[in-house]
């Protein structure tokens, strides 16, 4: 029975999305919630957690305040973090081209492993053929 409710909600959302003239999911309030849904997801848990610890008479007003605070913090998060990131993600400075890598031949790979081992323990190089030359 606990999985029946989410299943019915998912079916209802699919029905609304596929309805030819349906404008409910394209309404401004639902688009606002959709854009801020990740921030709401992140912030609702601590706020609702605090509200749930309050005694019964104060719990419902605290939950209402938690809903409002979640929406306000999500708006701030959207405007100050997410939106600038999405807007500026393609305007960054191009990175310097990397140097061409050595071919991954067995001898080149063995040298890299040897260098790594010597970096961990310098005594390893004393016993290797590379350390003799």
N, C-alpha and C positions, 0 to 999 in steps of 0.2 A: 504493500500500500504506500510506503514512503516514496517509492520511485514513480508512482502513478501521477502525482501532481506535476513534477518537472516534465514528464513525458507529455502531459496534456498541454502544458504551457508551450513546449516546443512545437507541438502540432498547431496550436493556435497562432504562434508567430509565423510558422511556415504558411499557414492559410492567409494571414494578413499580407505577407510579402508577395504571394502569388496572385492576390486578388487584383484584377485588372484596373479597377478604378480606386483602389484603396489608397488613401492619402494619410492614414493615421501614422504609419512609420516614417513618412516624409514630413511630418509636422515639425515646427520649430522646437517645441519642448523635447520631443524625443531625439531630435538631432543634437540638441544641447547635451542631453544625458549621454547619448552615444559617444560624443567627442570626449566627454569627461569621465566615461565609465571606468577607465583603468585607474585614474586617480581616486575615484570613489571607492573602487575595490580596495585600494591600498589603505585609505584612511578610515573606512567605516569600521574596521575591526577594532582598533584601539578605542575609538570613540564609543562604539556600542558596548565594548567590554567594560568600560568605566560606568556607563549608564546601567548596565545589568547588575553591577555590584551594589547599587543603591537599594534601600528598603522599598517595599512595595508601593507605598503612597507616592514616593518621589520618582519611581522608575519610569512611568509613562511620560511625564513632562521631560525627564532627562533624555528619553529616547527621541522625543520630538526635537529637542535641542541638538542631539547627536546627528539627526538627519539634516538639520539646517547647517550645522558646522561641517558636516561631510560635504555638502554642496558648496559651501563657501571655500573650503580648503581645496576642493577639486577645481574650482574656478581659478584660484590663485595658481595652483599647480599647472593648469592648462596654459594660462597666460604667461607665467614666468619661466616654465621649464619646457613643457612639451611643444607649444606653438613656436617659440624661438628655435628649438632644435629642429623641428620639421621644416621651418622656413630657411634656416641657414645650413642645412646638412650638405648642400651641393656647392656652397660658396667657400669651402675651406681651401687652404693653400695646398697645392699638389705636393706630394712627397717626392724627395729626391729619388731618382731611379736607383735601384739596388745594383750592387756589383754583380757581375755574372758569377754564378756558383760554379764550384769545381764539378766536373762530371762525377757522377756517383759510381765510379769504378771501384772494384774491391780494394785496390791499393789506396785510393783516396779515402775511402771509408775507414780503412784500417788506421790511416794517419789521424783522422778526426777522432776515432775512438781512443787512440794513444794520447792525443792532446788532452782529451777530456779526462782520461785516467790520471795523467800527470798533474792536471789542475787539481784533482781531488787529493792525490797523494804523490808528492814529488819523488819519493823513493822508487816509485814504479819505473820512472825513466832511467834509473841507474842500471837496472837489470835488462833493459830492452836493447835490441841492436841499434836503434836510433840514438840511444843514449851513449853509445860507444864512440860515435863519430864526432 
